[in-house]
Amino acid sequence: MGKGDKKTKRGKIHRGTFGVRRPRIKKKPSVETKISVGSKAEAK
């Protein structure tokens, strides 16, 4: 088990793939987006 194993975290990193062992990190919405939406609503 190691870099060649498709089912391990190290193997996923080596192959550059994602799955149960190495899920993708979801980006959180930025604070700037929330502020700009609020300011546009006030401007109308």
WOVEN-V108811 format. One record per pair of residues at least 12 apart in sequence whose ideal C-beta (glycine too) atoms are under 10 Angstrom apart, sorted by the first residue. I is the first residue (numbers start at 1). J is the second residue. Records with the same first field share a line. If there is no record, write none. Layout:
I->J ; J
//
This chain:
2->14
3->15
5->21
6->19 ; 21
7->19 ; 20 ; 21
8->21 ; 22
9->21 ; 22
10->22
//
